Amino acid sequence: MTTPKAVKDSESFGLEIWKDEDMTQAIAILDDGVKIYSPTLSPGFLTGMKIYPLITTVQTSSLLYFEFETEHTLYLGSKIIIRLPGLLVAPKVGTTI
């Protein structure tokens, strides 16, 4: 998304977050076709991305904690919005995970 001298639109992409290494239990899937446009970007990388549940026992819903570092300082009033699909359904009670 960045070059040494310019910021440009991203290529089309998708995003998948899986609970298990075998990728049989999806947490969130963002279909291909998403783009990020250059006016909304500042050059730099996010590093050390980690996602933690705030409650570590089995729940039907859970708040998540996202942790990462930015390559540069964010300007006053800047914000980062993380949107996950709203229609994720927990497995039925008694399901083995």
mmCIF file as gemmi writes it, N, C-alpha and C atoms, coordinates in Angstrom:
data_model
loop_
_atom_site.group_PDB
_atom_site.id
_atom_site.type_symbol
_atom_site.label_atom_id
_atom_site.label_alt_id
_atom_site.label_comp_id
_atom_site.label_asym_id
_atom_site.label_entity_id
_atom_site.label_seq_id
_atom_site.pdbx_PDB_ins_code
_atom_site.Cartn_x
_atom_site.Cartn_y
_atom_site.Cartn_z
_atom_site.occupancy
_atom_site.B_iso_or_equiv
_atom_site.pdbx_formal_charge
_atom_site.auth_seq_id
_atom_site.auth_asym_id
_atom_site.pdbx_PDB_model_num
ATOM 1 N N . MET Axp A 1 ? 0.805 -1.191 0 1 0 ? 1 A 1
ATOM 2 C CA . MET Axp A 1 ? 0 0 0 1 0 ? 1 A 1
ATOM 3 C C . MET Axp A 1 ? 0.849 1.255 0 1 0 ? 1 A 1
ATOM 4 N N . THR Axp A 2 ? 2.113 1.133 0.348 1 0 ? 2 A 1
ATOM 5 C CA . THR Axp A 2 ? 2.957 2.324 0.348 1 0 ? 2 A 1
ATOM 6 C C . THR Axp A 2 ? 4.2 2.094 -0.495 1 0 ? 2 A 1
ATOM 7 N N . THR Axp A 3 ? 4.727 3.176 -1.008 1 0 ? 3 A 1
ATOM 8 C CA . THR Axp A 3 ? 6.031 3.176 -1.67 1 0 ? 3 A 1
ATOM 9 C C . THR Axp A 3 ? 6.866 4.216 -0.927 1 0 ? 3 A 1
ATOM 10 N N . PRO Axp A 4 ? 8.168 4.273 -1.161 1 0 ? 4 A 1
ATOM 11 C CA . PRO Axp A 4 ? 8.974 5.257 -0.443 1 0 ? 4 A 1
ATOM 12 C C . PRO Axp A 4 ? 8.535 6.7 -0.666 1 0 ? 4 A 1
ATOM 13 N N . LYS Axp A 5 ? 7.905 7.01 -1.811 1 0 ? 5 A 1
ATOM 14 C CA . LYS Axp A 5 ? 7.593 8.402 -2.111 1 0 ? 5 A 1
ATOM 15 C C . LYS Axp A 5 ? 6.107 8.691 -2.234 1 0 ? 5 A 1
ATOM 16 N N . ALA Axp A 6 ? 5.242 7.696 -2.137 1 0 ? 6 A 1
ATOM 17 C CA . ALA Axp A 6 ? 3.828 7.953 -2.386 1 0 ? 6 A 1
ATOM 18 C C . ALA Axp A 6 ? 2.947 6.985 -1.617 1 0 ? 6 A 1
ATOM 19 N N . VAL Axp A 7 ? 1.717 7.403 -1.42 1 0 ? 7 A 1
ATOM 20 C CA . VAL Axp A 7 ? 0.688 6.527 -0.863 1 0 ? 7 A 1
ATOM 21 C C . VAL Axp A 7 ? -0.313 6.308 -1.979 1 0 ? 7 A 1
ATOM 22 N N . LYS Axp A 8 ? -0.715 5.068 -2.198 1 0 ? 8 A 1
ATOM 23 C CA . LYS Axp A 8 ? -1.657 4.776 -3.277 1 0 ? 8 A 1
ATOM 24 C C . LYS Axp A 8 ? -2.757 3.854 -2.774 1 0 ? 8 A 1
ATOM 25 N N . ASP Axp A 9 ? -3.828 3.721 -3.558 1 0 ? 9 A 1
ATOM 26 C CA . ASP Axp A 9 ? -4.926 2.834 -3.207 1 0 ? 9 A 1
ATOM 27 C C . ASP Axp A 9 ? -4.414 1.414 -3.041 1 0 ? 9 A 1
ATOM 28 N N . SER Axp A 10 ? -5.032 0.68 -2.145 1 0 ? 10 A 1
ATOM 29 C CA . SER Axp A 10 ? -4.66 -0.728 -1.98 1 0 ? 10 A 1
ATOM 30 C C . SER Axp A 10 ? -5.229 -1.528 -3.143 1 0 ? 10 A 1
ATOM 31 N N . GLU Axp A 11 ? -4.71 -2.704 -3.319 1 0 ? 11 A 1
ATOM 32 C CA . GLU Axp A 11 ? -5.333 -3.655 -4.228 1 0 ? 11 A 1
ATOM 33 C C . GLU Axp A 11 ? -6.579 -4.188 -3.529 1 0 ? 11 A 1
ATOM 34 N N . SER Axp A 12 ? -7.415 -4.867 -4.269 1 0 ? 12 A 1
ATOM 35 C CA . SER Axp A 12 ? -8.589 -5.504 -3.695 1 0 ? 12 A 1
ATOM 36 C C . SER Axp A 12 ? -8.133 -6.647 -2.782 1 0 ? 12 A 1
ATOM 37 N N . PHE Axp A 13 ? -8.747 -6.784 -1.614 1 0 ? 13 A 1
ATOM 38 C CA . PHE Axp A 13 ? -8.332 -7.839 -0.697 1 0 ? 13 A 1
ATOM 39 C C . PHE Axp A 13 ? -9.511 -8.314 0.142 1 0 ? 13 A 1
ATOM 40 N N . GLY Axp A 14 ? -9.304 -9.394 0.869 1 0 ? 14 A 1
ATOM 41 C CA . GLY Axp A 14 ? -10.255 -9.93 1.833 1 0 ? 14 A 1
ATOM 42 C C . GLY Axp A 14 ? -9.503 -10.229 3.112 1 0 ? 14 A 1
ATOM 43 N N . LEU Axp A 15 ? -10.224 -10.59 4.155 1 0 ? 15 A 1
ATOM 44 C CA . LEU Axp A 15 ? -9.612 -10.874 5.44 1 0 ? 15 A 1
ATOM 45 C C . LEU Axp A 15 ? -10.357 -12.026 6.096 1 0 ? 15 A 1
ATOM 46 N N . GLU Axp A 16 ? -9.612 -12.977 6.641 1 0 ? 16 A 1
ATOM 47 C CA . GLU Axp A 16 ? -10.208 -14.097 7.368 1 0 ? 16 A 1
ATOM 48 C C . GLU Axp A 16 ? -9.471 -14.267 8.692 1 0 ? 16 A 1
ATOM 49 N N . ILE Axp A 17 ? -10.237 -14.458 9.773 1 0 ? 17 A 1
ATOM 50 C CA . ILE Axp A 17 ? -9.662 -14.741 11.089 1 0 ? 17 A 1
ATOM 51 C C . ILE Axp A 17 ? -10.253 -16.074 11.534 1 0 ? 17 A 1
ATOM 52 N N . TRP Axp A 18 ? -9.371 -17.033 11.858 1 0 ? 18 A 1
ATOM 53 C CA . TRP Axp A 18 ? -9.799 -18.386 12.209 1 0 ? 18 A 1
ATOM 54 C C . TRP Axp A 18 ? -9.429 -18.71 13.639 1 0 ? 18 A 1
ATOM 55 N N . LYS Axp A 19 ? -10.254 -19.517 14.297 1 0 ? 19 A 1
ATOM 56 C CA . LYS Axp A 19 ? -10.011 -19.919 15.673 1 0 ? 19 A 1
ATOM 57 C C . LYS Axp A 19 ? -8.943 -20.996 15.769 1 0 ? 19 A 1
ATOM 58 N N . ASP Axp A 20 ? -8.844 -21.836 14.749 1 0 ? 20 A 1
ATOM 59 C CA . ASP Axp A 20 ? -7.947 -22.988 14.813 1 0 ? 20 A 1
ATOM 60 C C . ASP Axp A 20 ? -7.006 -23.025 13.62 1 0 ? 20 A 1
ATOM 61 N N . GLU Axp A 21 ? -5.902 -23.702 13.788 1 0 ? 21 A 1
ATOM 62 C CA . GLU Axp A 21 ? -4.875 -23.797 12.752 1 0 ? 21 A 1
ATOM 63 C C . GLU Axp A 21 ? -5.381 -24.479 11.484 1 0 ? 21 A 1
ATOM 64 N N . ASP Axp A 22 ? -6.32 -25.439 11.623 1 0 ? 22 A 1
ATOM 65 C CA . ASP Axp A 22 ? -6.859 -26.147 10.459 1 0 ? 22 A 1
ATOM 66 C C . ASP Axp A 22 ? -7.901 -25.332 9.698 1 0 ? 22 A 1
ATOM 67 N N . MET Axp A 23 ? -8.218 -24.151 10.207 1 0 ? 23 A 1
ATOM 68 C CA . MET Axp A 23 ? -9.172 -23.238 9.573 1 0 ? 23 A 1
ATOM 69 C C . MET Axp A 23 ? -10.535 -23.906 9.349 1 0 ? 23 A 1
ATOM 70 N N . THR Axp A 24 ? -11.058 -24.508 10.398 1 0 ? 24 A 1
ATOM 71 C CA . THR Axp A 24 ? -12.395 -25.097 10.33 1 0 ? 24 A 1
ATOM 72 C C . THR Axp A 24 ? -13.402 -24.293 11.142 1 0 ? 24 A 1
ATOM 73 N N . GLN Axp A 25 ? -12.917 -23.325 11.941 1 0 ? 25 A 1
ATOM 74 C CA . GLN Axp A 25 ? -13.794 -22.542 12.807 1 0 ? 25 A 1
ATOM 75 C C . GLN Axp A 25 ? -13.541 -21.05 12.568 1 0 ? 25 A 1
ATOM 76 N N . ALA Axp A 26 ? -14.314 -20.479 11.681 1 0 ? 26 A 1
ATOM 77 C CA . ALA Axp A 26 ? -14.135 -19.067 11.325 1 0 ? 26 A 1
ATOM 78 C C . ALA Axp A 26 ? -14.618 -18.157 12.445 1 0 ? 26 A 1
ATOM 79 N N . ILE Axp A 27 ? -13.855 -17.124 12.717 1 0 ? 27 A 1
ATOM 80 C CA . ILE Axp A 27 ? -14.266 -16.074 13.649 1 0 ? 27 A 1
ATOM 81 C C . ILE Axp A 27 ? -14.857 -14.92 12.85 1 0 ? 27 A 1
ATOM 82 N N . ALA Axp A 28 ? -14.171 -14.522 11.78 1 0 ? 28 A 1
ATOM 83 C CA . ALA Axp A 28 ? -14.655 -13.426 10.944 1 0 ? 28 A 1
ATOM 84 C C . ALA Axp A 28 ? -14.123 -13.608 9.529 1 0 ? 28 A 1
ATOM 85 N N . ILE Axp A 29 ? -14.97 -13.324 8.541 1 0 ? 29 A 1
ATOM 86 C CA . ILE Axp A 29 ? -14.564 -13.396 7.143 1 0 ? 29 A 1
ATOM 87 C C . ILE Axp A 29 ? -15.07 -12.146 6.434 1 0 ? 29 A 1
ATOM 88 N N . LEU Axp A 30 ? -14.163 -11.443 5.807 1 0 ? 30 A 1
ATOM 89 C CA . LEU Axp A 30 ? -14.481 -10.272 5.008 1 0 ? 30 A 1
ATOM 90 C C . LEU Axp A 30 ? -14.193 -10.659 3.57 1 0 ? 30 A 1
ATOM 91 N N . ASP Axp A 31 ? -15.229 -10.752 2.747 1 0 ? 31 A 1
ATOM 92 C CA . ASP Axp A 31 ? -15.081 -11.242 1.381 1 0 ? 31 A 1
ATOM 93 C C . ASP Axp A 31 ? -14.131 -10.385 0.554 1 0 ? 31 A 1
ATOM 94 N N . ASP Axp A 32 ? -13.519 -11.008 -0.453 1 0 ? 32 A 1
ATOM 95 C CA . ASP Axp A 32 ? -12.65 -10.288 -1.391 1 0 ? 32 A 1
ATOM 96 C C . ASP Axp A 32 ? -13.414 -9.133 -2.021 1 0 ? 32 A 1
ATOM 97 N N . GLY Axp A 33 ? -12.693 -8.102 -2.381 1 0 ? 33 A 1
ATOM 98 C CA . GLY Axp A 33 ? -13.294 -6.955 -3.042 1 0 ? 33 A 1
ATOM 99 C C . GLY Axp A 33 ? -13.166 -5.668 -2.239 1 0 ? 33 A 1
ATOM 100 N N . VAL Axp A 34 ? -12.629 -5.76 -1.03 1 0 ? 34 A 1
ATOM 101 C CA . VAL Axp A 34 ? -12.436 -4.575 -0.197 1 0 ? 34 A 1
ATOM 102 C C . VAL Axp A 34 ? -11.239 -3.796 -0.713 1 0 ? 34 A 1
ATOM 103 N N . LYS Axp A 35 ? -11.344 -2.473 -0.732 1 0 ? 35 A 1
ATOM 104 C CA . LYS Axp A 35 ? -10.223 -1.611 -1.102 1 0 ? 35 A 1
ATOM 105 C C . LYS Axp A 35 ? -10.084 -0.52 -0.058 1 0 ? 35 A 1
ATOM 106 N N . ILE Axp A 36 ? -8.877 -0.061 0.12 1 0 ? 36 A 1
ATOM 107 C CA . ILE Axp A 36 ? -8.614 1.094 0.969 1 0 ? 36 A 1
ATOM 108 C C . ILE Axp A 36 ? -8.087 2.189 0.045 1 0 ? 36 A 1
ATOM 109 N N . TYR Axp A 37 ? -8.715 3.359 0.086 1 0 ? 37 A 1
ATOM 110 C CA . TYR Axp A 37 ? -8.368 4.425 -0.85 1 0 ? 37 A 1
ATOM 111 C C . TYR Axp A 37 ? -7.349 5.394 -0.248 1 0 ? 37 A 1
ATOM 112 N N . SER Axp A 38 ? -6.452 5.888 -1.091 1 0 ? 38 A 1
ATOM 113 C CA . SER Axp A 38 ? -5.299 6.674 -0.646 1 0 ? 38 A 1
ATOM 114 C C . SER Axp A 38 ? -5.618 7.879 0.231 1 0 ? 38 A 1
ATOM 115 N N . PRO Axp A 39 ? -6.718 8.624 0.015 1 0 ? 39 A 1
ATOM 116 C CA . PRO Axp A 39 ? -6.958 9.774 0.905 1 0 ? 39 A 1
ATOM 117 C C . PRO Axp A 39 ? -7.162 9.371 2.373 1 0 ? 39 A 1
ATOM 118 N N . THR Axp A 40 ? -7.481 8.099 2.608 1 0 ? 40 A 1
ATOM 119 C CA . THR Axp A 40 ? -7.714 7.652 3.983 1 0 ? 40 A 1
ATOM 120 C C . THR Axp A 40 ? -6.468 7.026 4.601 1 0 ? 40 A 1
ATOM 121 N N . LEU Axp A 41 ? -5.34 7.058 3.899 1 0 ? 41 A 1
ATOM 122 C CA . LEU Axp A 41 ? -4.12 6.388 4.369 1 0 ? 41 A 1
ATOM 123 C C . LEU Axp A 41 ? -3.016 7.36 4.745 1 0 ? 41 A 1
ATOM 124 N N . SER Axp A 42 ? -2.213 6.953 5.693 1 0 ? 42 A 1
ATOM 125 C CA . SER Axp A 42 ? -0.927 7.587 5.973 1 0 ? 42 A 1
ATOM 126 C C . SER Axp A 42 ? 0.105 6.485 5.827 1 0 ? 42 A 1
ATOM 127 N N . PRO Axp A 43 ? 1.264 6.775 5.259 1 0 ? 43 A 1
ATOM 128 C CA . PRO Axp A 43 ? 2.247 5.716 5.076 1 0 ? 43 A 1
ATOM 129 C C . PRO Axp A 43 ? 2.706 5.13 6.407 1 0 ? 43 A 1
ATOM 130 N N . GLY Axp A 44 ? 2.923 3.847 6.424 1 0 ? 44 A 1
ATOM 131 C CA . GLY Axp A 44 ? 3.428 3.189 7.619 1 0 ? 44 A 1
ATOM 132 C C . GLY Axp A 44 ? 2.842 1.806 7.781 1 0 ? 44 A 1
ATOM 133 N N . PHE Axp A 45 ? 3.396 1.075 8.721 1 0 ? 45 A 1
ATOM 134 C CA . PHE Axp A 45 ? 2.984 -0.308 8.95 1 0 ? 45 A 1
ATOM 135 C C . PHE Axp A 45 ? 2.398 -0.465 10.34 1 0 ? 45 A 1
ATOM 136 N N . LEU Axp A 46 ? 1.517 -1.451 10.493 1 0 ? 46 A 1
ATOM 137 C CA . LEU Axp A 46 ? 1.069 -1.913 11.799 1 0 ? 46 A 1
ATOM 138 C C . LEU Axp A 46 ? 1.873 -3.166 12.097 1 0 ? 46 A 1
ATOM 139 N N . THR Axp A 47 ? 2.445 -3.239 13.275 1 0 ? 47 A 1
ATOM 140 C CA . THR Axp A 47 ? 3.252 -4.406 13.637 1 0 ? 47 A 1
ATOM 141 C C . THR Axp A 47 ? 2.763 -4.988 14.95 1 0 ? 47 A 1
ATOM 142 N N . GLY Axp A 48 ? 3.153 -6.216 15.207 1 0 ? 48 A 1
ATOM 143 C CA . GLY Axp A 48 ? 2.832 -6.858 16.47 1 0 ? 48 A 1
ATOM 144 C C . GLY Axp A 48 ? 1.351 -7.057 16.699 1 0 ? 48 A 1
ATOM 145 N N . MET Axp A 49 ? 0.567 -7.289 15.625 1 0 ? 49 A 1
ATOM 146 C CA . MET Axp A 49 ? -0.885 -7.427 15.76 1 0 ? 49 A 1
ATOM 147 C C . MET Axp A 49 ? -1.245 -8.656 16.579 1 0 ? 49 A 1
ATOM 148 N N . LYS Axp A 50 ? -2.061 -8.458 17.627 1 0 ? 50 A 1
ATOM 149 C CA . LYS Axp A 50 ? -2.553 -9.545 18.462 1 0 ? 50 A 1
ATOM 150 C C . LYS Axp A 50 ? -4.016 -9.279 18.771 1 0 ? 50 A 1
ATOM 151 N N . ILE Axp A 51 ? -4.803 -10.34 18.879 1 0 ? 51 A 1
ATOM 152 C CA . ILE Axp A 51 ? -6.213 -10.234 19.25 1 0 ? 51 A 1
ATOM 153 C C . ILE Axp A 51 ? -6.435 -11.141 20.45 1 0 ? 51 A 1
ATOM 154 N N . TYR Axp A 52 ? -6.993 -10.583 21.514 1 0 ? 52 A 1
ATOM 155 C CA . TYR Axp A 52 ? -7.249 -11.339 22.74 1 0 ? 52 A 1
ATOM 156 C C . TYR Axp A 52 ? -8.725 -11.219 23.116 1 0 ? 52 A 1
ATOM 157 N N . PRO Axp A 53 ? -9.321 -12.297 23.636 1 0 ? 53 A 1
ATOM 158 C CA . PRO Axp A 53 ? -10.65 -12.141 24.234 1 0 ? 53 A 1
ATOM 159 C C . PRO Axp A 53 ? -10.496 -11.486 25.609 1 0 ? 53 A 1
ATOM 160 N N . LEU Axp A 54 ? -11.424 -10.62 25.979 1 0 ? 54 A 1
ATOM 161 C CA . LEU Axp A 54 ? -11.345 -10 27.298 1 0 ? 54 A 1
ATOM 162 C C . LEU Axp A 54 ? -11.759 -10.977 28.394 1 0 ? 54 A 1
ATOM 163 N N . ILE Axp A 55 ? -12.626 -11.929 28.057 1 0 ? 55 A 1
ATOM 164 C CA . ILE Axp A 55 ? -13.021 -12.989 28.988 1 0 ? 55 A 1
ATOM 165 C C . ILE Axp A 55 ? -12.562 -14.3 28.36 1 0 ? 55 A 1
ATOM 166 N N . THR Axp A 56 ? -11.785 -15.085 29.078 1 0 ? 56 A 1
ATOM 167 C CA . THR Axp A 56 ? -11.169 -16.269 28.467 1 0 ? 56 A 1
ATOM 168 C C . THR Axp A 56 ? -11.947 -17.561 28.687 1 0 ? 56 A 1
ATOM 169 N N . THR Axp A 57 ? -13.093 -17.493 29.345 1 0 ? 57 A 1
ATOM 170 C CA . THR Axp A 57 ? -13.936 -18.684 29.459 1 0 ? 57 A 1
ATOM 171 C C . THR Axp A 57 ? -14.889 -18.726 28.272 1 0 ? 57 A 1
ATOM 172 N N . VAL Axp A 58 ? -15.493 -19.879 28.01 1 0 ? 58 A 1
ATOM 173 C CA . VAL Axp A 58 ? -16.396 -20.027 26.87 1 0 ? 58 A 1
ATOM 174 C C . VAL Axp A 58 ? -17.615 -19.131 27.07 1 0 ? 58 A 1
ATOM 175 N N . GLN Axp A 59 ? -17.928 -18.332 26.076 1 0 ? 59 A 1
ATOM 176 C CA . GLN Axp A 59 ? -19.048 -17.398 26.112 1 0 ? 59 A 1
ATOM 177 C C . GLN Axp A 59 ? -19.825 -17.477 24.805 1 0 ? 59 A 1
ATOM 178 N N . THR Axp A 60 ? -21.092 -17.061 24.818 1 0 ? 60 A 1
ATOM 179 C CA . THR Axp A 60 ? -21.833 -16.964 23.554 1 0 ? 60 A 1
ATOM 180 C C . THR Axp A 60 ? -21.46 -15.69 22.82 1 0 ? 60 A 1
ATOM 181 N N . SER Axp A 61 ? -20.915 -14.708 23.528 1 0 ? 61 A 1
ATOM 182 C CA . SER Axp A 61 ? -20.376 -13.508 22.889 1 0 ? 61 A 1
ATOM 183 C C . SER Axp A 61 ? -19.184 -13.05 23.715 1 0 ? 61 A 1
ATOM 184 N N . SER Axp A 62 ? -18.314 -12.304 23.101 1 0 ? 62 A 1
ATOM 185 C CA . SER Axp A 62 ? -17.109 -11.883 23.804 1 0 ? 62 A 1
ATOM 186 C C . SER Axp A 62 ? -16.617 -10.555 23.261 1 0 ? 62 A 1
ATOM 187 N N . LEU Axp A 63 ? -16.101 -9.744 24.134 1 0 ? 63 A 1
ATOM 188 C CA . LEU Axp A 63 ? -15.417 -8.527 23.715 1 0 ? 63 A 1
ATOM 189 C C . LEU Axp A 63 ? -13.982 -8.899 23.372 1 0 ? 63 A 1
ATOM 190 N N . LEU Axp A 64 ? -13.435 -8.234 22.362 1 0 ? 64 A 1
ATOM 191 C CA . LEU Axp A 64 ? -12.071 -8.52 21.927 1 0 ? 64 A 1
ATOM 192 C C . LEU Axp A 64 ? -11.179 -7.317 22.191 1 0 ? 64 A 1
ATOM 193 N N . TYR Axp A 65 ? -9.927 -7.596 22.47 1 0 ? 65 A 1
ATOM 194 C CA . TYR Axp A 65 ? -8.91 -6.58 22.683 1 0 ? 65 A 1
ATOM 195 C C . TYR Axp A 65 ? -7.907 -6.697 21.54 1 0 ? 65 A 1
ATOM 196 N N . PHE Axp A 66 ? -7.731 -5.632 20.763 1 0 ? 66 A 1
ATOM 197 C CA . PHE Axp A 66 ? -6.783 -5.612 19.649 1 0 ? 66 A 1
ATOM 198 C C . PHE Axp A 66 ? -5.547 -4.843 20.093 1 0 ? 66 A 1
ATOM 199 N N . GLU Axp A 67 ? -4.388 -5.413 19.831 1 0 ? 67 A 1
ATOM 200 C CA . GLU Axp A 67 ? -3.128 -4.784 20.225 1 0 ? 67 A 1
ATOM 201 C C . GLU Axp A 67 ? -2.218 -4.712 19.007 1 0 ? 67 A 1
ATOM 202 N N . PHE Axp A 68 ? -1.65 -3.54 18.743 1 0 ? 68 A 1
ATOM 203 C CA . PHE Axp A 68 ? -0.694 -3.379 17.655 1 0 ? 68 A 1
ATOM 204 C C . PHE Axp A 68 ? 0.059 -2.075 17.862 1 0 ? 68 A 1
ATOM 205 N N . GLU Axp A 69 ? 1.137 -1.921 17.133 1 0 ? 69 A 1
ATOM 206 C CA . GLU Axp A 69 ? 1.911 -0.688 17.157 1 0 ? 69 A 1
ATOM 207 C C . GLU Axp A 69 ? 1.901 -0.094 15.764 1 0 ? 69 A 1
ATOM 208 N N . THR Axp A 70 ? 1.834 1.235 15.69 1 0 ? 70 A 1
ATOM 209 C CA . THR Axp A 70 ? 1.912 1.908 14.397 1 0 ? 70 A 1
ATOM 210 C C . THR Axp A 70 ? 3.351 2.36 14.167 1 0 ? 70 A 1
ATOM 211 N N . GLU Axp A 71 ? 3.723 2.411 12.911 1 0 ? 71 A 1
ATOM 212 C CA . GLU Axp A 71 ? 5.077 2.842 12.562 1 0 ? 71 A 1
ATOM 213 C C . GLU Axp A 71 ? 5.278 4.322 12.867 1 0 ? 71 A 1
ATOM 214 N N . HIS Axp A 72 ? 4.213 5.095 12.859 1 0 ? 72 A 1
ATOM 215 C CA . HIS Axp A 72 ? 4.309 6.535 13.069 1 0 ? 72 A 1
ATOM 216 C C . HIS Axp A 72 ? 3.29 6.974 14.121 1 0 ? 72 A 1
ATOM 217 N N . THR Axp A 73 ? 3.42 8.188 14.58 1 0 ? 73 A 1
ATOM 218 C CA . THR Axp A 73 ? 2.484 8.749 15.538 1 0 ? 73 A 1
ATOM 219 C C . THR Axp A 73 ? 1.185 9.1 14.832 1 0 ? 73 A 1
ATOM 220 N N . LEU Axp A 74 ? 0.064 8.801 15.461 1 0 ? 74 A 1
ATOM 221 C CA . LEU Axp A 74 ? -1.221 9.202 14.906 1 0 ? 74 A 1
ATOM 222 C C . LEU Axp A 74 ? -1.488 10.655 15.28 1 0 ? 74 A 1
ATOM 223 N N . TYR Axp A 75 ? -2.095 11.404 14.363 1 0 ? 75 A 1
ATOM 224 C CA . TYR Axp A 75 ? -2.408 12.805 14.62 1 0 ? 75 A 1
ATOM 225 C C . TYR Axp A 75 ? -3.531 12.92 15.638 1 0 ? 75 A 1
ATOM 226 N N . LEU Axp A 76 ? -3.565 14.017 16.38 1 0 ? 76 A 1
ATOM 227 C CA . LEU Axp A 76 ? -4.63 14.289 17.326 1 0 ? 76 A 1
ATOM 228 C C . LEU Axp A 76 ? -5.97 14.193 16.6 1 0 ? 76 A 1
ATOM 229 N N . GLY Axp A 77 ? -6.889 13.467 17.151 1 0 ? 77 A 1
ATOM 230 C CA . GLY Axp A 77 ? -8.198 13.292 16.52 1 0 ? 77 A 1
ATOM 231 C C . GLY Axp A 77 ? -8.261 12.101 15.58 1 0 ? 77 A 1
ATOM 232 N N . SER Axp A 78 ? -7.127 11.447 15.336 1 0 ? 78 A 1
ATOM 233 C CA . SER Axp A 78 ? -7.12 10.265 14.476 1 0 ? 78 A 1
ATOM 234 C C . SER Axp A 78 ? -7.809 9.111 15.191 1 0 ? 78 A 1
ATOM 235 N N . LYS Axp A 79 ? -8.304 8.168 14.423 1 0 ? 79 A 1
ATOM 236 C CA . LYS Axp A 79 ? -8.882 6.975 15.02 1 0 ? 79 A 1
ATOM 237 C C . LYS Axp A 79 ? -8.692 5.795 14.086 1 0 ? 79 A 1
ATOM 238 N N . ILE Axp A 80 ? -8.671 4.643 14.682 1 0 ? 80 A 1
ATOM 239 C CA . ILE Axp A 80 ? -8.614 3.397 13.925 1 0 ? 80 A 1
ATOM 240 C C . ILE Axp A 80 ? -9.895 2.649 14.254 1 0 ? 80 A 1
ATOM 241 N N . ILE Axp A 81 ? -10.638 2.274 13.235 1 0 ? 81 A 1
ATOM 242 C CA . ILE Axp A 81 ? -11.891 1.552 13.423 1 0 ? 81 A 1
ATOM 243 C C . ILE Axp A 81 ? -11.705 0.135 12.923 1 0 ? 81 A 1
ATOM 244 N N . ILE Axp A 82 ? -12.039 -0.831 13.762 1 0 ? 82 A 1
ATOM 245 C CA . ILE Axp A 82 ? -11.976 -2.239 13.378 1 0 ? 82 A 1
ATOM 246 C C . ILE Axp A 82 ? -13.402 -2.743 13.353 1 0 ? 82 A 1
ATOM 247 N N . ARG Axp A 83 ? -13.863 -3.197 12.197 1 0 ? 83 A 1
ATOM 248 C CA . ARG Axp A 83 ? -15.225 -3.701 12.073 1 0 ? 83 A 1
ATOM 249 C C . ARG Axp A 83 ? -15.193 -5.19 11.773 1 0 ? 83 A 1
ATOM 250 N N . LEU Axp A 84 ? -15.903 -5.947 12.578 1 0 ? 84 A 1
ATOM 251 C CA . LEU Axp A 84 ? -16.069 -7.378 12.357 1 0 ? 84 A 1
ATOM 252 C C . LEU Axp A 84 ? -17.513 -7.626 11.958 1 0 ? 84 A 1
ATOM 253 N N . PRO Axp A 85 ? -17.773 -8.71 11.244 1 0 ? 85 A 1
ATOM 254 C CA . PRO Axp A 85 ? -19.155 -8.995 10.844 1 0 ? 85 A 1
ATOM 255 C C . PRO Axp A 85 ? -20.065 -9.075 12.065 1 0 ? 85 A 1
ATOM 256 N N . GLY Axp A 86 ? -21.292 -8.584 11.931 1 0 ? 86 A 1
ATOM 257 C CA . GLY Axp A 86 ? -22.222 -8.567 13.046 1 0 ? 86 A 1
ATOM 258 C C . GLY Axp A 86 ? -23.08 -9.804 13.174 1 0 ? 86 A 1
ATOM 259 N N . LEU Axp A 87 ? -23.056 -10.69 12.207 1 0 ? 87 A 1
ATOM 260 C CA . LEU Axp A 87 ? -23.951 -11.839 12.228 1 0 ? 87 A 1
ATOM 261 C C . LEU Axp A 87 ? -23.235 -13.147 12.527 1 0 ? 87 A 1
ATOM 262 N N . LEU Axp A 88 ? -22.178 -13.094 13.32 1 0 ? 88 A 1
ATOM 263 C CA . LEU Axp A 88 ? -21.506 -14.329 13.708 1 0 ? 88 A 1
ATOM 264 C C . LEU Axp A 88 ? -22.39 -15.069 14.705 1 0 ? 88 A 1
ATOM 265 N N . VAL Axp A 89 ? -22.535 -16.353 14.525 1 0 ? 89 A 1
ATOM 266 C CA . VAL Axp A 89 ? -23.413 -17.15 15.382 1 0 ? 89 A 1
ATOM 267 C C . VAL Axp A 89 ? -22.579 -18.148 16.171 1 0 ? 89 A 1
ATOM 268 N N . ALA Axp A 90 ? -22.804 -18.182 17.473 1 0 ? 90 A 1
ATOM 269 C CA . ALA Axp A 90 ? -22.09 -19.142 18.326 1 0 ? 90 A 1
ATOM 270 C C . ALA Axp A 90 ? -22.614 -20.55 18.046 1 0 ? 90 A 1
ATOM 271 N N . PRO Axp A 91 ? -21.772 -21.577 18.199 1 0 ? 91 A 1
ATOM 272 C CA . PRO Axp A 91 ? -22.252 -22.942 18.016 1 0 ? 91 A 1
ATOM 273 C C . PRO Axp A 91 ? -23.318 -23.294 19.049 1 0 ? 91 A 1
ATOM 274 N N . LYS Axp A 92 ? -24.136 -24.309 18.747 1 0 ? 92 A 1
ATOM 275 C CA . LYS Axp A 92 ? -25.18 -24.744 19.679 1 0 ? 92 A 1
ATOM 276 C C . LYS Axp A 92 ? -24.562 -25.245 20.963 1 0 ? 92 A 1
ATOM 277 N N . VAL Axp A 93 ? -25.29 -25.097 22.056 1 0 ? 93 A 1
ATOM 278 C CA . VAL Axp A 93 ? -24.835 -25.593 23.362 1 0 ? 93 A 1
ATOM 279 C C . VAL Axp A 93 ? -24.564 -27.09 23.238 1 0 ? 93 A 1
ATOM 280 N N . GLY Axp A 94 ? -23.44 -27.52 23.789 1 0 ? 94 A 1
ATOM 281 C CA . GLY Axp A 94 ? -23.07 -28.941 23.737 1 0 ? 94 A 1
ATOM 282 C C . GLY Axp A 94 ? -22.171 -29.291 22.564 1 0 ? 94 A 1
ATOM 283 N N . THR Axp A 95 ? -21.914 -28.318 21.654 1 0 ? 95 A 1
ATOM 284 C CA . THR Axp A 95 ? -21.042 -28.569 20.514 1 0 ? 95 A 1
ATOM 285 C C . THR Axp A 95 ? -19.599 -28.741 20.992 1 0 ? 95 A 1
ATOM 286 N N . THR Axp A 96 ? -18.915 -29.734 20.463 1 0 ? 96 A 1
ATOM 287 C CA . THR Axp A 96 ? -17.513 -29.93 20.807 1 0 ? 96 A 1
ATOM 288 C C . THR Axp A 96 ? -16.647 -29.077 19.877 1 0 ? 96 A 1
ATOM 289 N N . ILE Axp A 97 ? -15.749 -28.338 20.47 1 0 ? 97 A 1
ATOM 290 C CA . ILE Axp A 97 ? -14.859 -27.482 19.668 1 0 ? 97 A 1
ATOM 291 C C . ILE Axp A 97 ? -13.48 -28.065 19.712 1 0 ? 97 A 1
